[in-house]
Amino acid sequence: MNYQSLGRTGVRVSPLCFGTMSFGGDADREASAAMYAACRDHGINFFDCANAYQKGAAEEILGELVAGHRDELVITSKFWNPMGADVNAQ
């Protein structure tokens, strides 16, 4: 894998960032795990997630999958989307 610098941070990431929007939706836990494993097998160390993906299920699944090797990965997130009606649920 030809890793690239992430801006001027000194962090090196794969040129592809794998989006996890399907985790917990179109992709159940088993399919999500298979996709994640395929990414890691090909050197991808850059993953995108968000609280709104499948109402938090994608974050839960990704969290389980990265356990034990979180320090090897870069995970991006988005956090603005409302998760409920409460004023603090956004």
PDB file of N, CA, C and O in Angstrom, chain B, residues numbered from 101:
ATOM      1  N   MET B 101       0.852  -1.178   0.000  1.00  0.00           N
ATOM      2  CA  MET B 101       0.000   0.000   0.000  1.00  0.00           C
ATOM      3  C   MET B 101       0.895   1.237   0.000  1.00  0.00           C
ATOM      4  O   MET B 101       1.885   1.301   0.730  1.00  0.00           O
ATOM      5  N   ASN B 102       0.544   2.197  -0.809  1.00  0.00           N
ATOM      6  CA  ASN B 102       1.273   3.456  -0.892  1.00  0.00           C
ATOM      7  C   ASN B 102       0.585   4.467   0.034  1.00  0.00           C
ATOM      8  O   ASN B 102      -0.304   5.201  -0.396  1.00  0.00           O
ATOM      9  N   TYR B 103       0.996   4.500   1.292  1.00  0.00           N
ATOM     10  CA  TYR B 103       0.370   5.389   2.278  1.00  0.00           C
ATOM     11  C   TYR B 103       0.747   6.832   2.002  1.00  0.00           C
ATOM     12  O   TYR B 103       1.837   7.127   1.513  1.00  0.00           O
ATOM     13  N   GLN B 104      -0.185   7.730   2.328  1.00  0.00           N
ATOM     14  CA  GLN B 104       0.006   9.145   2.073  1.00  0.00           C
ATOM     15  C   GLN B 104      -0.144   9.930   3.365  1.00  0.00           C
ATOM     16  O   GLN B 104      -0.849   9.514   4.284  1.00  0.00           O
ATOM     17  N   SER B 105       0.528  11.065   3.420  1.00  0.00           N
ATOM     18  CA  SER B 105       0.406  11.925   4.593  1.00  0.00           C
ATOM     19  C   SER B 105      -0.980  12.540   4.647  1.00  0.00           C
ATOM     20  O   SER B 105      -1.533  12.945   3.625  1.00  0.00           O
ATOM     21  N   LEU B 106      -1.531  12.607   5.837  1.00  0.00           N
ATOM     22  CA  LEU B 106      -2.819  13.250   6.057  1.00  0.00           C
ATOM     23  C   LEU B 106      -2.538  14.712   6.399  1.00  0.00           C
ATOM     24  O   LEU B 106      -2.339  15.075   7.558  1.00  0.00           O
ATOM     25  N   GLY B 107      -2.529  15.528   5.366  1.00  0.00           N
ATOM     26  CA  GLY B 107      -2.186  16.935   5.551  1.00  0.00           C
ATOM     27  C   GLY B 107      -0.780  17.073   6.103  1.00  0.00           C
ATOM     28  O   GLY B 107       0.150  16.407   5.649  1.00  0.00           O
ATOM     29  N   ARG B 108      -0.638  17.952   7.096  1.00  0.00           N
ATOM     30  CA  ARG B 108       0.666  18.162   7.733  1.00  0.00           C
ATOM     31  C   ARG B 108       0.722  17.525   9.115  1.00  0.00           C
ATOM     32  O   ARG B 108       1.520  17.937   9.957  1.00  0.00           O
ATOM     33  N   THR B 109      -0.122  16.518   9.353  1.00  0.00           N
ATOM     34  CA  THR B 109      -0.216  15.912  10.681  1.00  0.00           C
ATOM     35  C   THR B 109       0.907  14.932  10.981  1.00  0.00           C
ATOM     36  O   THR B 109       1.200  14.665  12.146  1.00  0.00           O
ATOM     37  N   GLY B 110       1.538  14.395   9.943  1.00  0.00           N
ATOM     38  CA  GLY B 110       2.526  13.349  10.135  1.00  0.00           C
ATOM     39  C   GLY B 110       1.905  11.963  10.148  1.00  0.00           C
ATOM     40  O   GLY B 110       2.620  10.961  10.164  1.00  0.00           O
ATOM     41  N   VAL B 111       0.589  11.898  10.141  1.00  0.00           N
ATOM     42  CA  VAL B 111      -0.135  10.627  10.113  1.00  0.00           C
ATOM     43  C   VAL B 111      -0.179  10.123   8.684  1.00  0.00           C
ATOM     44  O   VAL B 111      -0.435  10.893   7.758  1.00  0.00           O
ATOM     45  N   ARG B 112       0.069   8.831   8.498  1.00  0.00           N
ATOM     46  CA  ARG B 112       0.059   8.229   7.163  1.00  0.00           C
ATOM     47  C   ARG B 112      -1.166   7.327   7.033  1.00  0.00           C
ATOM     48  O   ARG B 112      -1.420   6.470   7.879  1.00  0.00           O
ATOM     49  N   VAL B 113      -1.917   7.540   5.957  1.00  0.00           N
ATOM     50  CA  VAL B 113      -3.150   6.784   5.735  1.00  0.00           C
ATOM     51  C   VAL B 113      -3.151   6.168   4.345  1.00  0.00           C
ATOM     52  O   VAL B 113      -2.453   6.622   3.438  1.00  0.00           O
ATOM     53  N   SER B 114      -3.952   5.125   4.207  1.00  0.00           N
ATOM     54  CA  SER B 114      -4.149   4.520   2.894  1.00  0.00           C
ATOM     55  C   SER B 114      -4.835   5.555   1.995  1.00  0.00           C
ATOM     56  O   SER B 114      -5.576   6.402   2.492  1.00  0.00           O
ATOM     57  N   PRO B 115      -4.599   5.499   0.686  1.00  0.00           N
ATOM     58  CA  PRO B 115      -5.224   6.470  -0.210  1.00  0.00           C
ATOM     59  C   PRO B 115      -6.743   6.294  -0.303  1.00  0.00           C
ATOM     60  O   PRO B 115      -7.448   7.182  -0.783  1.00  0.00           O
ATOM     61  N   LEU B 116      -7.233   5.159   0.153  1.00  0.00           N
ATOM     62  CA  LEU B 116      -8.670   4.913   0.190  1.00  0.00           C
ATOM     63  C   LEU B 116      -9.147   4.943   1.636  1.00  0.00           C
ATOM     64  O   LEU B 116      -8.531   4.347   2.519  1.00  0.00           O
ATOM     65  N   CYS B 117     -10.238   5.636   1.860  1.00  0.00           N
ATOM     66  CA  CYS B 117     -10.891   5.653   3.167  1.00  0.00           C
ATOM     67  C   CYS B 117     -12.191   4.863   2.999  1.00  0.00           C
ATOM     68  O   CYS B 117     -13.032   5.222   2.175  1.00  0.00           O
ATOM     69  N   PHE B 118     -12.359   3.795   3.773  1.00  0.00           N
ATOM     70  CA  PHE B 118     -13.536   2.940   3.629  1.00  0.00           C
ATOM     71  C   PHE B 118     -14.684   3.484   4.471  1.00  0.00           C
ATOM     72  O   PHE B 118     -14.554   3.624   5.687  1.00  0.00           O
ATOM     73  N   GLY B 119     -15.798   3.788   3.831  1.00  0.00           N
ATOM     74  CA  GLY B 119     -16.991   4.273   4.518  1.00  0.00           C
ATOM     75  C   GLY B 119     -17.815   3.122   5.073  1.00  0.00           C
ATOM     76  O   GLY B 119     -18.006   2.104   4.408  1.00  0.00           O
ATOM     77  N   THR B 120     -18.302   3.290   6.296  1.00  0.00           N
ATOM     78  CA  THR B 120     -19.007   2.210   6.990  1.00  0.00           C
ATOM     79  C   THR B 120     -20.511   2.433   7.087  1.00  0.00           C
ATOM     80  O   THR B 120     -21.162   1.858   7.960  1.00  0.00           O
ATOM     81  N   MET B 121     -21.071   3.250   6.213  1.00  0.00           N
ATOM     82  CA  MET B 121     -22.502   3.552   6.291  1.00  0.00           C
ATOM     83  C   MET B 121     -23.373   2.298   6.209  1.00  0.00           C
ATOM     84  O   MET B 121     -24.467   2.270   6.771  1.00  0.00           O
ATOM     85  N   SER B 122     -22.905   1.277   5.524  1.00  0.00           N
ATOM     86  CA  SER B 122     -23.717   0.062   5.374  1.00  0.00           C
ATOM     87  C   SER B 122     -23.650  -0.855   6.595  1.00  0.00           C
ATOM     88  O   SER B 122     -24.483  -1.753   6.725  1.00  0.00           O
ATOM     89  N   PHE B 123     -22.678  -0.653   7.495  1.00  0.00           N
ATOM     90  CA  PHE B 123     -22.542  -1.511   8.674  1.00  0.00           C
ATOM     91  C   PHE B 123     -23.802  -1.408   9.532  1.00  0.00           C
ATOM     92  O   PHE B 123     -24.181  -0.316   9.956  1.00  0.00           O
ATOM     93  N   GLY B 124     -24.438  -2.526   9.781  1.00  0.00           N
ATOM     94  CA  GLY B 124     -25.649  -2.539  10.588  1.00  0.00           C
ATOM     95  C   GLY B 124     -26.902  -2.235   9.796  1.00  0.00           C
ATOM     96  O   GLY B 124     -27.992  -2.180  10.364  1.00  0.00           O
ATOM     97  N   GLY B 125     -26.768  -2.037   8.499  1.00  0.00           N
ATOM     98  CA  GLY B 125     -27.909  -1.779   7.622  1.00  0.00           C
ATOM     99  C   GLY B 125     -27.931  -2.836   6.538  1.00  0.00           C
ATOM    100  O   GLY B 125     -28.309  -3.982   6.784  1.00  0.00           O
ATOM    101  N   ASP B 126     -27.520  -2.448   5.328  1.00  0.00           N
ATOM    102  CA  ASP B 126     -27.433  -3.416   4.233  1.00  0.00           C
ATOM    103  C   ASP B 126     -26.473  -4.547   4.572  1.00  0.00           C
ATOM    104  O   ASP B 126     -26.642  -5.676   4.110  1.00  0.00           O
ATOM    105  N   ALA B 127     -25.466  -4.238   5.381  1.00  0.00           N
ATOM    106  CA  ALA B 127     -24.483  -5.252   5.794  1.00  0.00           C
ATOM    107  C   ALA B 127     -24.696  -5.593   7.266  1.00  0.00           C
ATOM    108  O   ALA B 127     -24.503  -4.747   8.139  1.00  0.00           O
ATOM    109  N   ASP B 128     -25.093  -6.830   7.536  1.00  0.00           N
ATOM    110  CA  ASP B 128     -25.236  -7.253   8.934  1.00  0.00           C
ATOM    111  C   ASP B 128     -23.845  -7.389   9.547  1.00  0.00           C
ATOM    112  O   ASP B 128     -22.850  -7.108   8.880  1.00  0.00           O
ATOM    113  N   ARG B 129     -23.761  -7.816  10.805  1.00  0.00           N
ATOM    114  CA  ARG B 129     -22.457  -7.901  11.490  1.00  0.00           C
ATOM    115  C   ARG B 129     -21.481  -8.811  10.750  1.00  0.00           C
ATOM    116  O   ARG B 129     -20.295  -8.499  10.647  1.00  0.00           O
ATOM    117  N   GLU B 130     -21.969  -9.915  10.245  1.00  0.00           N
ATOM    118  CA  GLU B 130     -21.098 -10.861   9.535  1.00  0.00           C
ATOM    119  C   GLU B 130     -20.554 -10.248   8.246  1.00  0.00           C
ATOM    120  O   GLU B 130     -19.356 -10.338   7.974  1.00  0.00           O
ATOM    121  N   ALA B 131     -21.422  -9.628   7.456  1.00  0.00           N
ATOM    122  CA  ALA B 131     -20.986  -8.996   6.208  1.00  0.00           C
ATOM    123  C   ALA B 131     -20.069  -7.805   6.495  1.00  0.00           C
ATOM    124  O   ALA B 131     -19.097  -7.580   5.775  1.00  0.00           O
ATOM    125  N   SER B 132     -20.380  -7.050   7.542  1.00  0.00           N
ATOM    126  CA  SER B 132     -19.532  -5.918   7.932  1.00  0.00           C
ATOM    127  C   SER B 132     -18.140  -6.403   8.306  1.00  0.00           C
ATOM    128  O   SER B 132     -17.139  -5.808   7.908  1.00  0.00           O
ATOM    129  N   ALA B 133     -18.081  -7.486   9.073  1.00  0.00           N
ATOM    130  CA  ALA B 133     -16.793  -8.046   9.484  1.00  0.00           C
ATOM    131  C   ALA B 133     -16.000  -8.520   8.270  1.00  0.00           C
ATOM    132  O   ALA B 133     -14.781  -8.357   8.224  1.00  0.00           O
ATOM    133  N   ALA B 134     -16.678  -9.102   7.295  1.00  0.00           N
ATOM    134  CA  ALA B 134     -15.999  -9.571   6.087  1.00  0.00           C
ATOM    135  C   ALA B 134     -15.444  -8.397   5.283  1.00  0.00           C
ATOM    136  O   ALA B 134     -14.322  -8.466   4.781  1.00  0.00           O
ATOM    137  N   MET B 135     -16.214  -7.331   5.158  1.00  0.00           N
ATOM    138  CA  MET B 135     -15.737  -6.153   4.429  1.00  0.00           C
ATOM    139  C   MET B 135     -14.553  -5.516   5.153  1.00  0.00           C
ATOM    140  O   MET B 135     -13.564  -5.141   4.523  1.00  0.00           O
ATOM    141  N   TYR B 136     -14.657  -5.396   6.467  1.00  0.00           N
ATOM    142  CA  TYR B 136     -13.578  -4.826   7.265  1.00  0.00           C
ATOM    143  C   TYR B 136     -12.306  -5.669   7.113  1.00  0.00           C
ATOM    144  O   TYR B 136     -11.222  -5.118   6.922  1.00  0.00           O
ATOM    145  N   ALA B 137     -12.428  -6.979   7.195  1.00  0.00           N
ATOM    146  CA  ALA B 137     -11.273  -7.863   7.060  1.00  0.00           C
ATOM    147  C   ALA B 137     -10.640  -7.730   5.674  1.00  0.00           C
ATOM    148  O   ALA B 137      -9.415  -7.723   5.553  1.00  0.00           O
ATOM    149  N   ALA B 138     -11.452  -7.625   4.644  1.00  0.00           N
ATOM    150  CA  ALA B 138     -10.917  -7.464   3.291  1.00  0.00           C
ATOM    151  C   ALA B 138     -10.142  -6.154   3.173  1.00  0.00           C
ATOM    152  O   ALA B 138      -9.079  -6.107   2.553  1.00  0.00           O
ATOM    153  N   CYS B 139     -10.673  -5.104   3.764  1.00  0.00           N
ATOM    154  CA  CYS B 139      -9.963  -3.817   3.759  1.00  0.00           C
ATOM    155  C   CYS B 139      -8.618  -3.945   4.453  1.00  0.00           C
ATOM    156  O   CYS B 139      -7.593  -3.527   3.915  1.00  0.00           O
ATOM    157  N   ARG B 140      -8.622  -4.521   5.639  1.00  0.00           N
ATOM    158  CA  ARG B 140      -7.374  -4.655   6.409  1.00  0.00           C
ATOM    159  C   ARG B 140      -6.382  -5.557   5.680  1.00  0.00           C
ATOM    160  O   ARG B 140      -5.182  -5.286   5.685  1.00  0.00           O
ATOM    161  N   ASP B 141      -6.873  -6.630   5.050  1.00  0.00           N
ATOM    162  CA  ASP B 141      -6.003  -7.532   4.289  1.00  0.00           C
ATOM    163  C   ASP B 141      -5.310  -6.801   3.141  1.00  0.00           C
ATOM    164  O   ASP B 141      -4.218  -7.186   2.722  1.00  0.00           O
ATOM    165  N   HIS B 142      -5.948  -5.748   2.636  1.00  0.00           N
ATOM    166  CA  HIS B 142      -5.378  -4.983   1.521  1.00  0.00           C
ATOM    167  C   HIS B 142      -4.664  -3.723   1.991  1.00  0.00           C
ATOM    168  O   HIS B 142      -4.291  -2.883   1.173  1.00  0.00           O
ATOM    169  N   GLY B 143      -4.469  -3.583   3.293  1.00  0.00           N
ATOM    170  CA  GLY B 143      -3.681  -2.482   3.825  1.00  0.00           C
ATOM    171  C   GLY B 143      -4.429  -1.207   4.150  1.00  0.00           C
ATOM    172  O   GLY B 143      -3.810  -0.211   4.524  1.00  0.00           O
ATOM    173  N   ILE B 144      -5.740  -1.215   4.017  1.00  0.00           N
ATOM    174  CA  ILE B 144      -6.499  -0.006   4.344  1.00  0.00           C
ATOM    175  C   ILE B 144      -6.459   0.213   5.857  1.00  0.00           C
ATOM    176  O   ILE B 144      -6.757  -0.690   6.639  1.00  0.00           O
ATOM    177  N   ASN B 145      -6.085   1.426   6.246  1.00  0.00           N
ATOM    178  CA  ASN B 145      -6.024   1.774   7.668  1.00  0.00           C
ATOM    179  C   ASN B 145      -6.867   3.007   7.987  1.00  0.00           C
ATOM    180  O   ASN B 145      -6.734   3.586   9.066  1.00  0.00           O
ATOM    181  N   PHE B 146      -7.725   3.410   7.063  1.00  0.00           N
ATOM    182  CA  PHE B 146      -8.471   4.662   7.128  1.00  0.00           C
ATOM    183  C   PHE B 146      -9.960   4.334   6.955  1.00  0.00           C
ATOM    184  O   PHE B 146     -10.367   3.824   5.911  1.00  0.00           O
ATOM    185  N   PHE B 147     -10.767   4.626   7.973  1.00  0.00           N
ATOM    186  CA  PHE B 147     -12.193   4.289   7.969  1.00  0.00           C
ATOM    187  C   PHE B 147     -13.015   5.506   8.360  1.00  0.00           C
ATOM    188  O   PHE B 147     -12.604   6.311   9.194  1.00  0.00           O
ATOM    189  N   ASP B 148     -14.178   5.623   7.744  1.00  0.00           N
ATOM    190  CA  ASP B 148     -15.089   6.728   8.045  1.00  0.00           C
ATOM    191  C   ASP B 148     -16.355   6.179   8.683  1.00  0.00           C
ATOM    192  O   ASP B 148     -16.860   5.131   8.281  1.00  0.00           O
ATOM    193  N   CYS B 149     -16.862   6.890   9.676  1.00  0.00           N
ATOM    194  CA  CYS B 149     -18.093   6.492  10.348  1.00  0.00           C
ATOM    195  C   CYS B 149     -18.853   7.759  10.749  1.00  0.00           C
ATOM    196  O   CYS B 149     -18.353   8.868  10.556  1.00  0.00           O
ATOM    197  N   ALA B 150     -20.029   7.606  11.294  1.00  0.00           N
ATOM    198  CA  ALA B 150     -20.810   8.735  11.801  1.00  0.00           C
ATOM    199  C   ALA B 150     -21.873   8.226  12.753  1.00  0.00           C
ATOM    200  O   ALA B 150     -22.336   7.091  12.643  1.00  0.00           O
ATOM    201  N   ASN B 151     -22.253   9.079  13.687  1.00  0.00           N
ATOM    202  CA  ASN B 151     -23.272   8.676  14.656  1.00  0.00           C
ATOM    203  C   ASN B 151     -24.600   8.359  13.975  1.00  0.00           C
ATOM    204  O   ASN B 151     -25.363   7.525  14.464  1.00  0.00           O
ATOM    205  N   ALA B 152     -24.878   9.009  12.866  1.00  0.00           N
ATOM    206  CA  ALA B 152     -26.166   8.818  12.198  1.00  0.00           C
ATOM    207  C   ALA B 152     -26.221   7.557  11.332  1.00  0.00           C
ATOM    208  O   ALA B 152     -27.305   7.155  10.909  1.00  0.00           O
ATOM    209  N   TYR B 153     -25.086   6.931  11.064  1.00  0.00           N
ATOM    210  CA  TYR B 153     -25.096   5.720  10.240  1.00  0.00           C
ATOM    211  C   TYR B 153     -25.817   4.617  11.000  1.00  0.00           C
ATOM    212  O   TYR B 153     -25.347   4.127  12.027  1.00  0.00           O
ATOM    213  N   GLN B 154     -26.960   4.246  10.468  1.00  0.00           N
ATOM    214  CA  GLN B 154     -27.794   3.177  11.043  1.00  0.00           C
ATOM    215  C   GLN B 154     -28.104   3.438  12.519  1.00  0.00           C
ATOM    216  O   GLN B 154     -28.141   2.516  13.334  1.00  0.00           O
ATOM    217  N   LYS B 155     -28.328   4.723  12.846  1.00  0.00           N
ATOM    218  CA  LYS B 155     -28.688   5.135  14.217  1.00  0.00           C
ATOM    219  C   LYS B 155     -27.665   4.655  15.253  1.00  0.00           C
ATOM    220  O   LYS B 155     -28.029   4.255  16.359  1.00  0.00           O
ATOM    221  N   GLY B 156     -26.409   4.699  14.887  1.00  0.00           N
ATOM    222  CA  GLY B 156     -25.341   4.334  15.805  1.00  0.00           C
ATOM    223  C   GLY B 156     -24.834   2.914  15.666  1.00  0.00           C
ATOM    224  O   GLY B 156     -23.784   2.580  16.215  1.00  0.00           O
ATOM    225  N   ALA B 157     -25.558   2.068  14.942  1.00  0.00           N
ATOM    226  CA  ALA B 157     -25.149   0.661  14.809  1.00  0.00           C
ATOM    227  C   ALA B 157     -23.800   0.538  14.096  1.00  0.00           C
ATOM    228  O   ALA B 157     -22.993  -0.323  14.447  1.00  0.00           O
ATOM    229  N   ALA B 158     -23.552   1.389  13.103  1.00  0.00           N
ATOM    230  CA  ALA B 158     -22.280   1.318  12.380  1.00  0.00           C
ATOM    231  C   ALA B 158     -21.110   1.601  13.318  1.00  0.00           C
ATOM    232  O   ALA B 158     -20.072   0.942  13.237  1.00  0.00           O
ATOM    233  N   GLU B 159     -21.276   2.579  14.207  1.00  0.00           N
ATOM    234  CA  GLU B 159     -20.222   2.880  15.180  1.00  0.00           C
ATOM    235  C   GLU B 159     -19.989   1.697  16.117  1.00  0.00           C
ATOM    236  O   GLU B 159     -18.848   1.362  16.433  1.00  0.00           O
ATOM    237  N   GLU B 160     -21.065   1.076  16.552  1.00  0.00           N
ATOM    238  CA  GLU B 160     -20.935  -0.076  17.454  1.00  0.00           C
ATOM    239  C   GLU B 160     -20.191  -1.226  16.780  1.00  0.00           C
ATOM    240  O   GLU B 160     -19.296  -1.830  17.370  1.00  0.00           O
ATOM    241  N   ILE B 161     -20.569  -1.519  15.549  1.00  0.00           N
ATOM    242  CA  ILE B 161     -19.931  -2.622  14.826  1.00  0.00           C
ATOM    243  C   ILE B 161     -18.469  -2.297  14.549  1.00  0.00           C
ATOM    244  O   ILE B 161     -17.596  -3.136  14.774  1.00  0.00           O
ATOM    245  N   LEU B 162     -18.193  -1.090  14.064  1.00  0.00           N
ATOM    246  CA  LEU B 162     -16.806  -0.721  13.794  1.00  0.00           C
ATOM    247  C   LEU B 162     -15.984  -0.777  15.082  1.00  0.00           C
ATOM    248  O   LEU B 162     -14.839  -1.229  15.065  1.00  0.00           O
ATOM    249  N   GLY B 163     -16.552  -0.328  16.183  1.00  0.00           N
ATOM    250  CA  GLY B 163     -15.860  -0.384  17.462  1.00  0.00           C
ATOM    251  C   GLY B 163     -15.480  -1.801  17.849  1.00  0.00           C
ATOM    252  O   GLY B 163     -14.380  -2.039  18.347  1.00  0.00           O
ATOM    253  N   GLU B 164     -16.380  -2.736  17.624  1.00  0.00           N
ATOM    254  CA  GLU B 164     -16.079  -4.143  17.919  1.00  0.00           C
ATOM    255  C   GLU B 164     -14.979  -4.671  17.010  1.00  0.00           C
ATOM    256  O   GLU B 164     -14.110  -5.425  17.446  1.00  0.00           O
ATOM    257  N   LEU B 165     -15.022  -4.270  15.748  1.00  0.00           N
ATOM    258  CA  LEU B 165     -14.055  -4.785  14.778  1.00  0.00           C
ATOM    259  C   LEU B 165     -12.645  -4.248  15.003  1.00  0.00           C
ATOM    260  O   LEU B 165     -11.671  -4.945  14.716  1.00  0.00           O
ATOM    261  N   VAL B 166     -12.519  -3.049  15.499  1.00  0.00           N
ATOM    262  CA  VAL B 166     -11.187  -2.460  15.682  1.00  0.00           C
ATOM    263  C   VAL B 166     -10.561  -2.819  17.025  1.00  0.00           C
ATOM    264  O   VAL B 166      -9.394  -2.510  17.266  1.00  0.00           O
ATOM    265  N   ALA B 167     -11.320  -3.463  17.894  1.00  0.00           N
ATOM    266  CA  ALA B 167     -10.801  -3.817  19.222  1.00  0.00           C
ATOM    267  C   ALA B 167      -9.501  -4.607  19.079  1.00  0.00           C
ATOM    268  O   ALA B 167      -9.423  -5.561  18.304  1.00  0.00           O
ATOM    269  N   GLY B 168      -8.502  -4.201  19.824  1.00  0.00           N
ATOM    270  CA  GLY B 168      -7.234  -4.900  19.812  1.00  0.00           C
ATOM    271  C   GLY B 168      -6.203  -4.324  18.865  1.00  0.00           C
ATOM    272  O   GLY B 168      -5.013  -4.610  18.998  1.00  0.00           O
ATOM    273  N   HIS B 169      -6.642  -3.508  17.899  1.00  0.00           N
ATOM    274  CA  HIS B 169      -5.675  -2.890  16.994  1.00  0.00           C
ATOM    275  C   HIS B 169      -6.074  -1.468  16.609  1.00  0.00           C
ATOM    276  O   HIS B 169      -5.750  -0.994  15.521  1.00  0.00           O
ATOM    277  N   ARG B 170      -6.774  -0.805  17.507  1.00  0.00           N
ATOM    278  CA  ARG B 170      -7.236   0.559  17.253  1.00  0.00           C
ATOM    279  C   ARG B 170      -6.082   1.512  16.965  1.00  0.00           C
ATOM    280  O   ARG B 170      -6.232   2.434  16.163  1.00  0.00           O
ATOM    281  N   ASP B 171      -4.935   1.306  17.605  1.00  0.00           N
ATOM    282  CA  ASP B 171      -3.795   2.202  17.416  1.00  0.00           C
ATOM    283  C   ASP B 171      -3.213   2.156  16.008  1.00  0.00           C
ATOM    284  O   ASP B 171      -2.404   3.011  15.650  1.00  0.00           O
ATOM    285  N   GLU B 172      -3.608   1.182  15.211  1.00  0.00           N
ATOM    286  CA  GLU B 172      -3.102   1.046  13.849  1.00  0.00           C
ATOM    287  C   GLU B 172      -3.976   1.770  12.829  1.00  0.00           C
ATOM    288  O   GLU B 172      -3.652   1.787  11.642  1.00  0.00           O
ATOM    289  N   LEU B 173      -5.081   2.367  13.277  1.00  0.00           N
ATOM    290  CA  LEU B 173      -6.085   2.896  12.362  1.00  0.00           C
ATOM    291  C   LEU B 173      -6.325   4.385  12.546  1.00  0.00           C
ATOM    292  O   LEU B 173      -6.055   4.955  13.603  1.00  0.00           O
ATOM    293  N   VAL B 174      -6.840   4.994  11.489  1.00  0.00           N
ATOM    294  CA  VAL B 174      -7.344   6.357  11.548  1.00  0.00           C
ATOM    295  C   VAL B 174      -8.837   6.265  11.253  1.00  0.00           C
ATOM    296  O   VAL B 174      -9.249   5.726  10.226  1.00  0.00           O
ATOM    297  N   ILE B 175      -9.638   6.798  12.169  1.00  0.00           N
ATOM    298  CA  ILE B 175     -11.094   6.748  12.009  1.00  0.00           C
ATOM    299  C   ILE B 175     -11.631   8.167  12.017  1.00  0.00           C
ATOM    300  O   ILE B 175     -11.390   8.934  12.949  1.00  0.00           O
ATOM    301  N   THR B 176     -12.355   8.501  10.973  1.00  0.00           N
ATOM    302  CA  THR B 176     -12.982   9.814  10.895  1.00  0.00           C
ATOM    303  C   THR B 176     -14.435   9.675  11.327  1.00  0.00           C
ATOM    304  O   THR B 176     -14.984   8.573  11.337  1.00  0.00           O
ATOM    305  N   SER B 177     -15.050  10.784  11.679  1.00  0.00           N
ATOM    306  CA  SER B 177     -16.441  10.754  12.097  1.00  0.00           C
ATOM    307  C   SER B 177     -17.124  12.061  11.764  1.00  0.00           C
ATOM    308  O   SER B 177     -16.475  13.083  11.540  1.00  0.00           O
ATOM    309  N   LYS B 178     -18.413  12.014  11.736  1.00  0.00           N
ATOM    310  CA  LYS B 178     -19.257  13.190  11.633  1.00  0.00           C
ATOM    311  C   LYS B 178     -20.208  13.116  12.821  1.00  0.00           C
ATOM    312  O   LYS B 178     -20.601  12.024  13.232  1.00  0.00           O
ATOM    313  N   PHE B 179     -20.575  14.253  13.369  1.00  0.00           N
ATOM    314  CA  PHE B 179     -21.336  14.200  14.614  1.00  0.00           C
ATOM    315  C   PHE B 179     -22.443  15.228  14.719  1.00  0.00           C
ATOM    316  O   PHE B 179     -22.951  15.443  15.820  1.00  0.00           O
ATOM    317  N   TRP B 180     -22.833  15.854  13.670  1.00  0.00           N
ATOM    318  CA  TRP B 180     -23.842  16.898  13.738  1.00  0.00           C
ATOM    319  C   TRP B 180     -25.270  16.354  13.645  1.00  0.00           C
ATOM    320  O   TRP B 180     -26.181  16.926  14.244  1.00  0.00           O
ATOM    321  N   ASN B 181     -25.475  15.298  12.931  1.00  0.00           N
ATOM    322  CA  ASN B 181     -26.826  14.810  12.657  1.00  0.00           C
ATOM    323  C   ASN B 181     -27.566  14.458  13.954  1.00  0.00           C
ATOM    324  O   ASN B 181     -27.016  13.785  14.826  1.00  0.00           O
ATOM    325  N   PRO B 182     -28.810  14.913  14.071  1.00  0.00           N
ATOM    326  CA  PRO B 182     -29.602  14.636  15.256  1.00  0.00           C
ATOM    327  C   PRO B 182     -29.807  13.138  15.478  1.00  0.00           C
ATOM    328  O   PRO B 182     -30.084  12.398  14.534  1.00  0.00           O
ATOM    329  N   MET B 183     -29.670  12.700  16.717  1.00  0.00           N
ATOM    330  CA  MET B 183     -29.886  11.297  17.070  1.00  0.00           C
ATOM    331  C   MET B 183     -31.184  11.123  17.861  1.00  0.00           C
ATOM    332  O   MET B 183     -31.550  10.003  18.216  1.00  0.00           O
ATOM    333  N   GLY B 184     -31.871  12.220  18.134  1.00  0.00           N
ATOM    334  CA  GLY B 184     -33.119  12.196  18.872  1.00  0.00           C
ATOM    335  C   GLY B 184     -33.688  13.593  18.935  1.00  0.00           C
ATOM    336  O   GLY B 184     -33.128  14.525  18.358  1.00  0.00           O
ATOM    337  N   ALA B 185     -34.809  13.745  19.638  1.00  0.00           N
ATOM    338  CA  ALA B 185     -35.494  15.036  19.714  1.00  0.00           C
ATOM    339  C   ALA B 185     -34.921  15.969  20.771  1.00  0.00           C
ATOM    340  O   ALA B 185     -35.150  17.177  20.715  1.00  0.00           O
ATOM    341  N   ASP B 186     -34.185  15.433  21.726  1.00  0.00           N
ATOM    342  CA  ASP B 186     -33.647  16.249  22.817  1.00  0.00           C
ATOM    343  C   ASP B 186     -32.655  17.298  22.277  1.00  0.00           C
ATOM    344  O   ASP B 186     -31.960  17.065  21.288  1.00  0.00           O
ATOM    345  N   VAL B 187     -32.613  18.438  22.944  1.00  0.00           N
ATOM    346  CA  VAL B 187     -31.731  19.521  22.532  1.00  0.00           C
ATOM    347  C   VAL B 187     -30.260  19.083  22.523  1.00  0.00           C
ATOM    348  O   VAL B 187     -29.461  19.631  21.764  1.00  0.00           O
ATOM    349  N   ASN B 188     -29.903  18.118  23.344  1.00  0.00           N
ATOM    350  CA  ASN B 188     -28.531  17.642  23.422  1.00  0.00           C
ATOM    351  C   ASN B 188     -28.270  16.364  22.626  1.00  0.00           C
ATOM    352  O   ASN B 188     -27.231  15.724  22.795  1.00  0.00           O
ATOM    353  N   ALA B 189     -29.198  16.000  21.775  1.00  0.00           N
ATOM    354  CA  ALA B 189     -29.054  14.771  20.987  1.00  0.00           C
ATOM    355  C   ALA B 189     -28.522  15.072  19.589  1.00  0.00           C
ATOM    356  O   ALA B 189     -28.804  14.349  18.632  1.00  0.00           O
ATOM    357  N   GLN B 190     -27.753  16.145  19.490  1.00  0.00           N
ATOM    358  CA  GLN B 190     -27.196  16.524  18.194  1.00  0.00           C
ATOM    359  C   GLN B 190     -25.732  16.871  18.358  1.00  0.00           C
ATOM    360  O   GLN B 190     -25.068  17.220  17.382  1.00  0.00           O
TER     361      GLN B 190
END
